[in-house]
Amino acid sequence: MSNATASREDFASLLEASFHDHDVAEGAVVKGTVVAIEKDMAVIDAGLKVEGRVAIKEFGGRGSDLKVGDTVEVYVERIENALGEAVLSRDKARREESWVKLEEKFNRGEKVEGQIFNQVKGGFTVDLDGAVAFLPRSQVDIRPIRDVGPLMNTPQPFQILKMDKRRGNIVVSRRTVLEESRAEQRSEIVQNLEEGQVVDGVVKNITDYGAFVDLGGIDGLLHVTDMAWRRVNHPSEILQIGQTVKVQIIRINQETHRISLGMKQLEADPWDGIGVKYPMGVKVTGRVTNITDYGAFVELEPGIEGLIHVSEMSWTKKNVHPGKILSTSQEVEVVVLEVDPNKRRISLGLKQTLQNPWEAFRDQFPIGTIVEGEVKNKTEFGLFIGLEGDVDGMVHLSDLDWNRPGEQVIEEFNKGDLVKAQVLDVDVEKERISLGMKQVGGDPFVEAAEAGEIRRGSVVTCEVTAVNEGGIEVKIVDTDLTSFIRRSDLARDRDDQRPERFSVGQKLDARVTQFDKKARRVGVSIKALQIAEEKEAVAQYGSTDSGASLGDILGAALKGRDSE
């Protein structure tokens, strides 16, 4: 083989090797050797045909110690540029190297270390040893923080949430790391706590429903109902942020790590022996703490509250809101009605401290007493009269008048009228007072019976008050007694039994045929009077055997009566 031929083969092999190197090295990270330091540039031999230059600042802190002969990793961007040099980059080499390591840690779910070095829209940029990641503002901390300055340029752990090498995007979270660390810490603390244990804590936050207490790395909730045995309207009444408090652990949820705390449990339960302290019927003094639609709560002592139900507030005010009777913080005297230690309830009565007005009325106004009052209301069954002691009495329709229908008489009264009535009955339990207005003037039947003027068989003078087809209505003169004379009792002779022959206002004599005080009925008859007079005449003037006719006898009798 000639020398020329050998030279051509060597050149071909070198050229092929050159192309081979170009395919392998361009776009890859390779190791190179520093062959010279020229001002701020390092000349590096990366095993290519030509050498390349890399700015010393790209080596970061190591740049000041860089010297000839050091081995470094660089990224080959191009084999040769217009100046005949290789284009190398230490930054891209670090970035490529970091991507590989970060992907491995991301796949394994491991944390990575980085530094927040700049603020951008929506968050911050983080240097992950050459690779730049985005930290959203919401992922900086567990709670929003205003000043991120202390966190800048400080090495700290992050969790990679998302990686996209094609786009060069990495999203990280600092919050996830903190939450995980906090969860581990909470778990460890919870394991060392027990229900019933008494610990010291610091009030961290106060809300309307309670306070959060820091137990040294984990928070517990102290509910407002567990702060004191007495009523606490707002936690700020007894606690303030930063205060150190002694609390008892009531409950621990091992799954959620939620801890319920209590302060009142460290004190004696005031409900112990409550039945002996507040027996039924005893009068006690308390302070009104709260007023609702259904009653008022009264504090008898710290931790002990009772309820005055709206029905136990007033004897007479039935549909009034409790706020119209009592006010918050008012001192009141009450009576203990019932005590239930199991349900922790005490029923109190306010009206029981005053005399029952129906009892007072019964004592002051016995049955038969005449009272005076104002017409409060008219109903379909009677009148309601306002009486002394703020109580009402009712006059039933049947007790308005002796003779006229109550439905008719009630129309004569109006609200506000001052009337007199007689007490008929007082029912304390049912809170009812029965009154009668017709009784005020006396019972005409009783008066007539006591006078003895009207009795069965006596003759009375009547005045016609109404005439109808069946008979006539009459009123016995000088009395309040009325009666109805049927057609058949208007005369002895059938021809005279015609109601129309009588007129209203006409006076006539009749005989009393019925006087029933119990049934309150009096019956009179003209026919009975005529028959009685006939018998009397016959007895006085002899029988018809004397030769005188019956007509003569009656005529003589009537003449004699008229002459008397």
C-alpha positions as CSV (number, residue, x, y, z in Angstrom):
1,M,0.0,0.0,0.0
2,S,1.4,3.4,-1.0
3,N,1.8,6.3,1.4
4,A,-0.8,8.3,-0.5
5,T,-3.3,5.6,-0.1
6,A,-2.6,5.2,3.6
7,S,-2.9,9.0,4.1
8,R,-6.3,9.0,2.5
9,E,-7.5,6.2,4.7
10,D,-6.3,7.9,7.9
11,F,-8.0,11.2,6.9
12,A,-11.3,9.3,6.2
13,S,-11.1,7.5,9.5
14,L,-10.4,10.8,11.3
15,L,-13.3,12.5,9.4
16,E,-15.7,9.7,10.3
17,A,-14.6,9.9,13.9
18,S,-15.1,13.7,13.8
19,F,-18.7,13.2,12.6
20,H,-19.2,10.5,15.1
21,D,-18.0,12.8,17.9
22,H,-20.2,15.5,16.6
23,D,-23.3,13.3,16.8
24,V,-22.5,12.1,20.3
25,A,-21.2,15.4,21.9
26,E,-23.5,18.1,20.6
27,G,-26.5,18.8,22.9
28,A,-25.0,16.6,25.6
29,V,-23.2,17.1,28.9
30,V,-19.6,16.1,28.8
31,K,-16.5,16.3,31.0
32,G,-13.8,18.6,30.0
33,T,-10.4,19.9,31.3
34,V,-9.5,23.5,32.0
35,V,-6.4,24.2,29.8
36,A,-6.1,27.9,30.4
37,I,-7.6,30.9,32.4
38,E,-7.9,34.0,30.3
39,K,-9.2,37.0,32.3
40,D,-12.9,36.1,33.1
41,M,-13.0,33.1,30.8
42,A,-11.9,29.5,31.2
43,V,-10.6,27.6,28.1
44,I,-11.9,24.0,28.2
45,D,-10.9,21.0,26.2
46,A,-14.0,18.8,26.0
47,G,-12.4,16.2,23.8
48,L,-13.6,17.8,20.6
49,K,-11.7,19.0,17.6
50,V,-11.7,22.5,19.0
51,E,-11.6,24.1,22.5
52,G,-14.4,26.2,24.0
53,R,-14.7,29.1,26.3
54,V,-16.9,29.4,29.4
55,A,-17.4,32.5,31.5
56,I,-15.9,31.9,35.0
57,K,-19.1,33.4,36.6
58,E,-21.1,30.4,35.3
59,F,-19.2,28.3,37.8
60,G,-20.7,30.2,40.7
61,G,-18.8,30.0,44.0
62,R,-16.3,27.6,42.5
63,G,-15.2,30.1,39.9
64,S,-12.7,31.9,42.2
65,D,-10.9,28.6,42.9
66,L,-10.9,27.3,39.3
67,K,-7.5,26.5,38.0
68,V,-5.8,24.8,35.0
69,G,-6.1,21.0,35.1
70,D,-9.5,21.0,36.8
71,T,-12.2,18.7,35.4
72,V,-15.6,20.2,34.9
73,E,-18.9,19.3,33.3
74,V,-20.1,21.4,30.4
75,Y,-23.0,21.4,28.0
76,V,-22.0,21.3,24.3
77,E,-24.3,23.6,22.4
78,R,-22.4,23.6,19.1
79,I,-19.2,21.8,18.0
80,E,-17.8,24.9,16.2
81,N,-18.9,28.5,15.7
82,A,-17.8,31.1,13.2
83,L,-14.7,31.7,15.2
84,G,-13.7,28.1,15.0
85,E,-14.5,27.4,18.7
86,A,-16.8,25.0,20.5
87,V,-19.8,26.7,22.2
88,L,-19.9,25.4,25.7
89,S,-22.1,26.3,28.8
90,R,-21.6,25.5,32.4
91,D,-25.1,26.8,33.3
92,K,-26.9,24.5,30.9
93,A,-24.7,21.6,32.1
94,R,-25.8,22.3,35.6
95,R,-29.4,22.6,34.5
96,E,-29.3,19.4,32.6
97,E,-27.7,17.6,35.5
98,S,-30.3,19.1,37.9
99,W,-33.2,18.0,35.7
100,V,-32.0,14.4,35.8
101,K,-31.6,14.4,39.5
102,L,-34.9,16.3,40.1
103,E,-36.9,13.8,37.9
104,E,-35.5,11.0,39.9
105,K,-36.5,12.6,43.2
106,F,-39.9,13.6,41.8
107,N,-40.6,10.0,40.8
108,R,-39.6,8.8,44.2
109,G,-41.7,11.6,45.9
110,E,-38.6,13.0,47.7
111,K,-38.1,16.5,48.8
112,V,-35.6,18.8,47.0
113,E,-33.5,21.7,48.3
114,G,-33.6,25.2,46.7
115,Q,-33.5,28.9,47.3
116,I,-36.2,31.5,46.6
117,F,-34.3,34.2,44.6
118,N,-36.9,36.4,42.9
119,Q,-40.5,37.5,42.9
120,V,-42.7,37.1,39.8
121,K,-46.4,37.5,39.0
122,G,-48.4,35.1,41.1
123,G,-45.5,33.8,43.1
124,F,-41.7,33.3,43.2
125,T,-38.8,31.7,41.4
126,V,-36.7,29.0,43.1
127,D,-33.2,27.9,42.2
128,L,-33.0,24.1,42.4
129,D,-29.3,23.8,41.9
130,G,-29.4,25.2,38.4
131,A,-33.0,24.4,37.5
132,V,-35.5,27.3,37.9
133,A,-38.8,26.3,39.4
134,F,-42.0,28.3,40.1
135,L,-43.4,28.6,43.6
136,P,-47.1,29.8,43.6
137,R,-47.9,32.3,46.3
138,S,-50.5,29.9,47.8
139,Q,-47.8,27.3,48.3
140,V,-45.4,29.5,50.3
141,D,-46.8,28.8,53.8
142,I,-49.7,27.1,55.6
143,R,-51.1,30.5,56.4
144,P,-50.8,33.6,54.1
145,I,-47.7,35.6,55.0
146,R,-47.1,39.3,54.2
147,D,-43.3,39.5,54.3
148,V,-41.4,36.8,52.3
149,G,-38.1,38.7,52.8
150,P,-36.7,36.3,55.5
151,L,-37.3,33.3,53.2
152,M,-35.3,34.7,50.3
153,N,-32.0,33.2,49.3
154,T,-32.1,30.7,52.2
155,P,-31.7,27.0,51.4
156,Q,-34.8,25.1,52.4
157,P,-36.7,22.0,51.3
158,F,-39.5,22.0,48.7
159,Q,-41.8,19.4,47.2
160,I,-42.1,19.1,43.4
161,L,-45.7,19.2,42.4
162,K,-45.3,19.1,38.6
163,M,-42.5,18.7,36.0
164,D,-42.6,19.3,32.2
165,K,-39.1,19.0,30.6
166,R,-40.4,19.7,27.1
167,R,-41.6,23.1,28.3
168,G,-39.0,23.5,31.0
169,N,-41.6,24.0,33.7
170,I,-41.2,22.9,37.3
171,V,-43.8,23.8,40.0
172,V,-42.8,23.4,43.7
173,S,-44.5,23.8,47.1
174,R,-43.0,24.8,50.4
175,R,-46.5,24.6,52.1
176,T,-46.7,20.8,51.5
177,V,-43.4,20.3,53.3
178,L,-44.5,22.4,56.2
179,E,-47.9,20.5,56.4
180,E,-46.1,17.2,56.4
181,S,-43.7,18.3,59.0
182,R,-46.5,19.7,61.1
183,A,-48.6,16.5,60.7
184,E,-45.6,14.5,61.9
185,Q,-45.1,16.9,64.8
186,R,-48.8,16.9,65.7
187,S,-48.9,13.1,65.5
188,E,-46.0,12.9,67.9
189,I,-47.6,15.4,70.3
190,V,-51.0,13.7,70.2
191,Q,-49.4,10.4,71.1
192,N,-48.1,11.9,74.3
193,L,-51.5,13.3,75.3
194,E,-54.3,11.5,77.1
195,E,-57.9,12.3,77.7
196,G,-58.4,13.7,81.2
197,Q,-54.8,15.1,81.3
198,V,-54.3,18.7,82.6
199,V,-51.9,20.8,80.6
200,D,-50.9,24.4,80.2
201,G,-51.5,26.2,76.9
202,V,-51.4,29.6,75.3
203,V,-54.5,31.3,73.8
204,K,-53.7,31.6,70.1
205,N,-57.0,32.8,68.6
206,I,-60.5,33.7,69.9
207,T,-63.7,33.3,67.9
208,D,-67.4,33.7,68.7
209,Y,-67.7,30.0,69.6
210,G,-64.5,29.4,71.6
211,A,-60.7,29.8,71.7
212,F,-57.9,27.9,70.1
213,V,-55.1,27.0,72.6
214,D,-51.6,26.1,71.6
215,L,-50.5,23.1,73.5
216,G,-46.9,23.3,72.3
217,G,-47.1,22.6,68.5
218,I,-50.7,21.5,68.3
219,D,-53.9,23.5,68.8
220,G,-56.9,22.4,70.9
221,L,-60.4,23.9,70.8
222,L,-61.7,25.3,74.1
223,H,-65.5,25.7,73.4
224,V,-67.3,28.6,75.0
225,T,-69.6,26.2,76.8
226,D,-66.6,24.5,78.5
227,M,-64.9,27.7,79.7
228,A,-67.0,28.1,82.9
229,W,-70.0,26.6,84.6
230,R,-71.8,30.0,84.3
231,R,-73.1,31.4,81.0
232,V,-70.4,33.0,78.9
233,N,-71.8,35.2,76.1
234,H,-68.4,35.6,74.4
235,P,-65.0,34.0,75.1
236,S,-63.3,37.5,75.3
237,E,-65.2,38.0,78.6
238,I,-62.7,35.7,80.3
239,L,-59.8,35.1,77.9
240,Q,-57.4,37.2,75.8
241,I,-54.8,36.3,73.1
242,G,-51.4,35.3,74.5
243,Q,-52.8,34.4,77.9
244,T,-51.5,31.2,79.5
245,V,-54.3,28.9,80.7
246,K,-54.6,25.6,82.5
247,V,-57.0,23.2,80.6
248,Q,-58.1,19.6,80.7
249,I,-58.1,17.4,77.6
250,I,-61.7,16.3,77.2
251,R,-61.5,14.4,73.9
252,I,-58.8,13.4,71.4
253,N,-59.6,12.3,67.8
254,Q,-56.6,10.2,66.8
255,E,-57.6,10.3,63.1
256,T,-58.1,14.0,62.7
257,H,-55.9,15.0,65.6
258,R,-58.6,17.3,66.9
259,I,-58.4,18.0,70.6
260,S,-61.3,19.3,72.7
261,L,-60.4,21.2,75.8
262,G,-62.2,22.4,79.0
263,M,-61.6,24.8,81.8
264,K,-64.7,24.4,83.9
265,Q,-63.9,20.7,84.4
266,L,-61.1,21.8,86.7
267,E,-63.6,23.3,89.1
268,A,-66.2,21.6,91.3
269,D,-69.5,21.0,89.5
270,P,-72.0,23.4,91.1
271,W,-74.9,21.1,90.1
272,D,-73.8,18.5,92.6
273,G,-76.3,18.4,95.4
274,I,-78.5,21.0,93.6
275,G,-81.7,19.5,94.9
276,V,-80.8,20.1,98.5
277,K,-79.5,23.6,97.8
278,Y,-82.7,24.6,95.9
279,P,-85.7,22.6,97.1
280,M,-89.0,23.0,95.4
281,G,-91.1,26.0,96.6
282,V,-88.2,28.0,98.1
283,K,-87.9,31.7,97.2
284,V,-84.5,32.8,95.8
285,T,-83.0,35.9,94.3
286,G,-81.2,35.8,91.0
287,R,-80.0,38.0,88.0
288,V,-81.6,37.9,84.6
289,T,-78.9,36.8,82.1
290,N,-80.8,36.3,78.9
291,I,-84.3,36.9,77.5
292,T,-85.9,34.8,74.8
293,D,-89.3,34.5,73.2
294,Y,-90.1,31.6,75.4
295,G,-88.9,33.0,78.8
296,A,-86.0,34.4,80.7
297,F,-82.8,32.8,82.2
298,V,-81.9,33.7,85.7
299,E,-78.5,33.1,87.3
300,L,-78.9,31.9,90.8
301,E,-75.2,31.6,91.4
302,P,-72.1,31.2,89.1
303,G,-72.8,28.1,86.9
304,I,-76.4,27.7,88.0
305,E,-79.1,29.1,85.8
306,G,-82.9,28.5,85.8
307,L,-85.6,29.3,83.3
308,I,-88.7,31.3,84.0
309,H,-91.0,30.1,81.3
310,V,-93.3,32.7,79.7
311,S,-96.3,31.0,81.2
312,E,-94.8,31.4,84.8
313,M,-94.1,35.1,84.5
314,S,-97.5,36.7,85.2
315,W,-100.9,35.6,86.4
316,T,-102.8,37.8,84.1
317,K,-100.5,38.8,81.1
318,K,-100.7,35.7,79.0
319,N,-99.5,36.9,75.5
320,V,-96.8,39.4,76.4
321,H,-93.2,39.0,75.4
322,P,-90.9,38.3,78.4
323,G,-88.9,41.4,77.5
324,K,-92.0,43.5,78.4
325,I,-91.9,42.1,82.0
326,L,-88.2,41.7,82.7
327,S,-84.9,43.2,81.5
328,T,-81.4,41.8,81.3
329,S,-79.2,42.2,84.5
330,Q,-82.3,42.8,86.6
331,E,-82.4,41.3,90.1
332,V,-85.5,39.3,90.6
333,E,-87.1,37.1,93.3
334,V,-88.3,33.8,92.0
335,V,-89.8,30.5,93.3
336,V,-88.2,27.1,92.5
337,L,-90.8,25.0,90.7
338,E,-88.8,22.0,89.6
339,V,-85.2,20.8,89.7
340,D,-83.8,18.1,87.3
341,P,-80.2,17.4,88.1
342,N,-79.8,14.9,85.2
343,K,-80.8,17.4,82.6
344,R,-79.3,20.3,84.6
345,R,-82.6,22.2,84.4
346,I,-84.3,24.4,87.0
347,S,-87.8,25.7,86.4
348,L,-88.5,29.0,88.1
349,G,-91.7,31.0,88.6
350,L,-92.0,34.7,88.9
351,K,-95.8,35.0,89.3
352,Q,-95.6,32.6,92.3
353,T,-93.9,35.4,94.4
354,L,-97.2,37.3,94.2
355,Q,-100.6,36.2,95.6
356,N,-102.8,34.4,93.1
357,P,-105.1,37.3,92.0
358,W,-108.1,34.8,91.7
359,E,-107.4,33.7,95.3
360,A,-107.2,37.4,96.4
361,F,-110.4,38.2,94.6
362,R,-112.2,35.2,96.1
363,D,-111.1,36.4,99.6
364,Q,-112.0,40.0,99.0
365,F,-115.3,39.4,97.1
366,P,-117.2,36.4,98.3
367,I,-120.0,34.8,96.3
368,G,-123.0,37.2,96.4
369,T,-120.9,40.4,96.5
370,I,-121.9,43.2,94.1
371,V,-118.8,44.4,92.1
372,E,-118.4,47.1,89.5
373,G,-116.2,47.0,86.4
374,E,-115.7,48.0,82.8
375,V,-117.0,46.0,79.8
376,K,-113.7,44.7,78.2
377,N,-115.1,42.5,75.5
378,K,-118.4,41.2,74.0
379,T,-118.5,37.6,72.7
380,E,-121.2,35.3,71.4
381,F,-121.6,33.8,74.8
382,G,-121.4,36.8,77.1
383,L,-119.7,39.9,78.4
384,F,-116.2,40.1,79.9
385,I,-115.9,42.6,82.8
386,G,-112.6,44.0,84.1
387,L,-112.4,43.6,87.8
388,E,-110.1,44.7,90.7
389,G,-106.7,42.9,90.7
390,D,-106.3,42.9,86.9
391,V,-108.6,39.9,86.5
392,D,-111.7,39.5,84.3
393,G,-115.1,38.1,85.1
394,M,-117.7,36.8,82.6
395,V,-121.4,37.5,82.5
396,H,-123.1,34.7,80.6
397,L,-125.9,35.6,78.2
398,S,-128.4,33.8,80.5
399,D,-127.4,36.0,83.4
400,L,-128.0,39.3,81.7
401,D,-131.8,39.6,82.2
402,W,-134.5,37.6,84.0
403,N,-137.0,37.8,81.2
404,R,-135.4,38.9,77.9
405,P,-133.1,36.7,75.8
406,G,-129.5,37.3,76.4
407,E,-128.7,37.7,72.6
408,Q,-131.1,40.7,72.7
409,V,-129.9,42.3,75.9
410,I,-126.1,42.1,75.1
411,E,-126.6,44.5,72.2
412,E,-127.4,47.2,74.7
413,F,-123.8,47.1,76.0
414,N,-120.6,48.6,74.5
415,K,-116.9,48.3,75.4
416,G,-116.0,50.8,78.2
417,D,-119.5,50.7,79.8
418,L,-119.3,50.7,83.6
419,V,-121.6,48.0,84.9
420,K,-122.5,46.3,88.2
421,A,-122.7,42.5,88.6
422,Q,-123.0,40.0,91.4
423,V,-120.2,37.4,92.0
424,L,-121.7,34.0,91.3
425,D,-118.6,31.7,91.4
426,V,-114.8,31.9,91.6
427,D,-112.8,29.0,90.3
428,V,-109.2,29.6,91.3
429,E,-107.7,26.6,89.5
430,K,-109.4,27.4,86.2
431,E,-108.9,31.1,86.8
432,R,-112.5,31.9,86.1
433,I,-114.9,34.3,87.7
434,S,-118.6,34.0,87.0
435,L,-120.8,37.1,87.3
436,G,-124.5,37.9,86.9
437,M,-126.0,41.2,86.1
438,K,-129.7,40.3,86.4
439,Q,-129.0,39.2,90.0
440,V,-128.1,42.7,91.0
441,G,-131.8,43.8,91.1
442,G,-132.9,40.7,92.9
443,D,-134.9,37.7,91.7
444,P,-138.6,38.8,91.2
445,F,-139.7,35.2,91.9
446,V,-138.0,35.1,95.2
447,E,-139.3,38.6,96.1
448,A,-142.8,37.6,95.1
449,A,-142.6,34.4,97.1
450,E,-141.2,36.2,100.2
451,A,-143.9,38.9,100.0
452,G,-146.6,36.2,99.8
453,E,-148.7,38.3,97.5
454,I,-148.5,35.9,94.6
455,R,-149.3,32.3,95.1
456,R,-151.3,29.6,93.5
457,G,-155.0,30.6,93.6
458,S,-154.5,34.3,94.1
459,V,-156.1,36.9,91.8
460,V,-153.6,39.3,90.1
461,T,-154.0,42.3,87.8
462,C,-152.1,41.9,84.5
463,E,-151.2,44.2,81.7
464,V,-151.3,42.9,78.1
465,T,-147.8,43.3,76.5
466,A,-148.3,41.4,73.3
467,V,-151.2,39.7,71.3
468,N,-150.7,36.7,69.0
469,E,-152.7,33.9,67.5
470,G,-152.0,31.4,70.3
471,G,-152.8,33.8,73.2
472,I,-151.6,36.9,74.9
473,E,-148.4,37.9,76.8
474,V,-149.0,39.7,80.1
475,K,-147.0,41.3,82.9
476,I,-148.3,41.1,86.4
477,V,-148.7,44.7,87.6
478,D,-146.3,46.0,90.3
479,T,-143.9,43.1,89.7
480,D,-141.3,42.0,87.1
481,L,-143.1,38.7,86.5
482,T,-144.5,37.8,83.1
483,S,-146.7,35.1,81.8
484,F,-148.4,33.8,78.7
485,I,-152.2,33.2,78.7
486,R,-153.1,30.6,76.1
487,R,-156.2,30.9,73.9
488,S,-158.0,28.2,75.8
489,D,-157.5,30.2,79.1
490,L,-158.8,33.5,77.8
491,A,-162.4,32.8,78.7
492,R,-164.8,30.2,79.9
493,D,-167.0,30.5,76.8
494,R,-165.4,29.3,73.6
495,D,-166.8,32.3,71.7
496,D,-164.8,34.6,73.9
497,Q,-161.5,32.8,73.5
498,R,-160.3,35.2,70.8
499,P,-157.0,36.9,71.4
500,E,-157.9,39.7,69.1
501,R,-160.5,41.0,71.5
502,F,-157.6,42.1,73.7
503,S,-155.2,45.0,73.0
504,V,-151.7,45.9,74.2
505,G,-151.8,48.0,77.4
506,Q,-155.2,46.7,78.5
507,K,-155.4,45.6,82.1
508,L,-157.3,42.5,83.2
509,D,-157.7,40.2,86.2
510,A,-156.6,36.6,86.2
511,R,-156.2,33.7,88.6
512,V,-152.7,32.3,89.4
513,T,-152.7,28.6,88.4
514,Q,-148.9,27.9,88.7
515,F,-146.1,29.4,90.7
516,D,-142.9,27.4,90.4
517,K,-139.8,29.1,91.9
518,K,-137.4,26.4,90.8
519,A,-138.6,26.4,87.2
520,R,-139.2,30.2,87.5
521,R,-142.6,29.9,85.9
522,V,-145.9,31.6,86.8
523,G,-149.1,30.7,85.1
524,V,-152.3,32.8,85.1
525,S,-155.8,32.1,83.6
526,I,-158.8,34.3,83.0
527,K,-160.9,31.2,82.5
528,A,-159.9,29.9,85.9
529,L,-160.9,33.1,87.5
530,Q,-164.3,33.0,85.9
531,I,-164.9,29.4,87.1
532,A,-163.7,30.3,90.6
533,E,-166.0,33.3,90.8
534,E,-169.0,31.1,89.6
535,K,-168.4,28.6,92.3
536,E,-168.1,31.3,94.9
537,A,-171.4,32.9,93.7
538,V,-173.2,29.6,93.8
539,A,-171.9,28.9,97.3
540,Q,-172.9,32.4,98.5
541,Y,-176.3,32.7,97.0
542,G,-177.5,29.1,97.2
543,S,-178.2,26.4,94.7
544,T,-180.5,26.7,91.7
545,D,-183.2,24.8,93.8
546,S,-184.3,28.1,95.3
547,G,-186.0,28.9,92.1
548,A,-183.4,31.5,91.0
549,S,-181.6,30.9,87.7
550,L,-177.9,30.6,87.4
551,G,-177.8,33.8,85.5
552,D,-179.7,35.5,88.3
553,I,-177.2,34.2,90.9
554,L,-174.1,35.3,88.8
555,G,-175.7,38.6,88.1
556,A,-176.3,39.2,91.8
557,A,-172.8,38.1,92.6
558,L,-171.2,40.3,90.1
559,K,-173.5,43.2,91.2
560,G,-172.4,42.6,94.8
561,R,-168.7,42.6,93.8
562,D,-169.1,45.8,91.9
563,S,-170.8,47.5,94.8
564,E,-168.0,46.6,97.2
